Amino acid sequence: MSIRRHDIVICGGGLVGASLALALAPLPLDICLLDPAPFAPAPRADDRTFTIAQGSKRALTALGVWSRLSRADFQPITEIEVSDRSGRFGLAHILAEEQGVDALGYVTGNVALLAALYGALGTTAVTLRQGRFGGLVRDADQVTITLADGQETKRIACRLLVGADGTHSAVRAACGIGVDSHDYGREAIVSNCRVSRPRPHTAFERFTADGPIAALPIGDDRYTFVISRPDGGAWQALAEPDFLSRLADAFGDRLGRLLAASPRLRFPLIRQQAREWVAPHVVLVGNAAHTLHPVAGQGFNLGLRDVAVLAERLAQACRAHIDYGDRAWLGDYARARQTDVAHTTRFTDGLVRLFTPCPRPLVAARGVALNLIDALPGLKRALAVRTMGLKAPLPRLFRGLKP
């Protein structure tokens, strides 16, 4: 059986894996991006949206991806309104103008962003290979991957395997790496809704007695609602008029009446972290390494910072002729990511815990906390820097520079 050889194989052709392949493309390395699905996202296959932080936009611009998005593919967020539905008061506004940026972040769709990434990859020498990861064998110098392509088994060898294959990572499992998980006991319901009174370029984070509701502008009179509920299955099963009525009761009238809703998606809300991010000749990035609650929209942005740091260190390793498959070198990368991942995890987890159902005195305290954020510029600035992905030190990509 013949073996195809590459320097680096990235398992997982989603947003994080494709971004890493593109970041590594200029290096003197043979890169392969592997995914079981075709590298051509179908327009109707996936209407998920993502919040792209200001720092992540800088990275995507440096990679030549942002210029491939049409103006209709993204919506700038110039204001974020954070409020507590459970109490009588508690409101904070974060404005792009106050923070000295043109936008705090951007909302874009999974399909549009993947298409831009694949388009950019098409101009590089990166090998795009369709195939399903079936296992691995490691030796002193390389890792050999088995692909399950129909009834035929194929093998690929590489010096470094990157697991960018998501929360249920097959690469992580094949390495015997366990995870620490926390189930929030809630599910997210996602639906695109038309509203009667849109507020252009304004995103909402509304905390209710049953969990947070995010509303993200996606153009014209449409918003993506991400609803955290303990009874997600019941909400998904509701007829559209009943769903709109319950959502309006929970969210309030900040966007006027809710007029129509798309079919709903549902997924469990968990926090998960791999117990190890590296093994000999293997490194995990994105959700394969750490999965966050979607509150504040930090998941993809954190994964893109993994990409930026790993690409920068691989560029340094190439210049210095260092073995980047070495466990000690990979351990240095993992340690470099620990602080950012830990702080971002505590930030998102803290928001969820702060705004979960609690006694009325604590509801009042939450309202005071939101009002303090709104009244204290320094506190608001710290929150904005965190959500914009601009917390120093920044990797080169997040400063708009190539790795």
Stockholm file with secondary structure:
# STOCKHOLM 1.0

chainA/1-403         MSIRRHDIVICGGGLVGASLALALAPLPLDICLLDPAPFAPAPRADDRTFTIAQGSKRALTALGVWSRLSRADFQPITEIEVSDRSGRFGLAHILAEEQGVDALGYVTGNVALLAALYGALGTTAVTLRQGRFGGLVRDADQVTITLADGQETKRIACRLLVGADGTHSAVRAACGIGVDSHDYGREAIVSNCRVSRPRPHTAFERFTADGPIAALPIGDDRYTFVISRPDGGAWQALAEPDFLSRLADAFGDRLGRLLAASPRLRFPLIRQQAREWVAPHVVLVGNAAHTLHPVAGQGFNLGLRDVAVLAERLAQACRAHIDYGDRAWLGDYARARQTDVAHTTRFTDGLVRLFTPCPRPLVAARGVALNLIDALPGLKRALAVRTMGLKAPLPRLFRGLKP
#=GR chainA/1-403 SS CCEEEEEEEEECCSHHHHHHHHHHTTSSSCEEEEESSCSSCCTTTCCCEEEEEHHHHHHHHHTTCGGGSCGGGEEEECEEEEEESSSSCCEEEEEHHHHTSSCSEEEEEHHHHHHHHHHHHTTSSCEEEECCEEEEEECSSCEEEEEEETTEEEEEEEEEEEECCCTTCHHHHHTTCCEEEEEEEEEEEEEEEEESSCCTTEEEEEEETTEEEEEEEEETTEEEEEEEETTHHHHHHSCHHHHHHHHHHHHCSTTCCEEEECCCEEEEEEEEEESCSEETTEEECGGGTEECCSGGGCHHHHHHHHHHHHHHHHHHHHHHTCCTTCHHHHHHHHHHHHHHHHHHHHHHHHHHHHTSSCCHHHHHHHHHHHHHHHHCHHHHHHHHHHHTTCCSSCCGGGGTCCC
#=GC SS_cons         CCEEEEEEEEECCSHHHHHHHHHHTTSSSCEEEEESSCSSCCTTTCCCEEEEEHHHHHHHHHTTCGGGSCGGGEEEECEEEEEESSSSCCEEEEEHHHHTSSCSEEEEEHHHHHHHHHHHHTTSSCEEEECCEEEEEECSSCEEEEEEETTEEEEEEEEEEEECCCTTCHHHHHTTCCEEEEEEEEEEEEEEEEESSCCTTEEEEEEETTEEEEEEEEETTEEEEEEEETTHHHHHHSCHHHHHHHHHHHHCSTTCCEEEECCCEEEEEEEEEESCSEETTEEECGGGTEECCSGGGCHHHHHHHHHHHHHHHHHHHHHHTCCTTCHHHHHHHHHHHHHHHHHHHHHHHHHHHHTSSCCHHHHHHHHHHHHHHHHCHHHHHHHHHHHTTCCSSCCGGGGTCCC
//
